[in-house]
Amino acid sequence: MKHDDKRPWRKWYGTARWQQMRVHQLSSEPLCRFCLDAERVTEAEVVDHIKRHNGSPELFWDVENLQSLCAQCHDRTKREMERGKCVVRYGADGWPL
């Protein structure tokens, strides 16, 4: 069984509908949301689902469930959060957010 066979929703990322949603999200929120919380200005590169969709079409296609993140925040911070780890993020003043 191929990797994608276990998660058939992965093909949704290749659709024209998703590409349009992605362009719209990054246009309307061009900076990383997590970095902005920490008073850093970083270009967003990834459109992330705030709440994991786990194959739910309702959550996947919900524009209110999207946020823009930089690759580092998506690949590190968000991943750790989704794994249930306590992630402490810090603001520009050095205090936890």
RAPE-V834385 format. One record per residue. N is the residue number from 1. RES is the residue in one letter. PSI is psi in whole degrees, -180 to 180 (none if undefined). Layout:
# RAPE-V834385
[[N | RES | PSI] [N | RES | PSI]]
This chain:
# RAPE-V834385
[[1 | M | 129] [2 | K | 155] [3 | H | -45] [4 | D | -22] [5 | D | -28] [6 | K | -22] [7 | R | 76] [8 | P | -20] [9 | W | -16] [10 | R | -27] [11 | K | -20] [12 | W | -31] [13 | Y | -19] [14 | G | 2] [15 | T | 156] [16 | A | -36] [17 | R | -47] [18 | W | -42] [19 | Q | -40] [20 | Q | -43] [21 | M | -41] [22 | R | -48] [23 | V | -44] [24 | H | -45] [25 | Q | -48] [26 | L | -27] [27 | S | -41] [28 | S | -24] [29 | E | 78] [30 | P | -10] [31 | L | 151] [32 | C | 125] [33 | R | -42] [34 | F | -43] [35 | C | -41] [36 | L | -38] [37 | D | -32] [38 | A | 12] [39 | E | 35] [40 | R | 144] [41 | V | 112] [42 | T | 133] [43 | E | 134] [44 | A | 141] [45 | E | -17] [46 | V | 135] [47 | V | 119] [48 | D | 145] [49 | H | 121] [50 | I | -53] [51 | K | 128] [52 | R | 135] [53 | H | -28] [54 | N | 38] [55 | G | 0] [56 | S | 116] [57 | P | -33] [58 | E | -46] [59 | L | -36] [60 | F | -47] [61 | W | 1] [62 | D | 112] [63 | V | -23] [64 | E | -11] [65 | N | 17] [66 | L | 147] [67 | Q | 155] [68 | S | 132] [69 | L | 155] [70 | C | 163] [71 | A | -40] [72 | Q | -45] [73 | C | -38] [74 | H | -47] [75 | D | -22] [76 | R | -69] [77 | T | -53] [78 | K | -40] [79 | R | -44] [80 | E | -40] [81 | M | -43] [82 | E | -25] [83 | R | 3] [84 | G | 10] [85 | K | 148] [86 | C | 115] [87 | V | 119] [88 | V | 120] [89 | R | 148] [90 | Y | 144] [91 | G | 178] [92 | A | -24] [93 | D | -1] [94 | G | -5] [95 | W | 147] [96 | P | 145] [97 | L | none]]
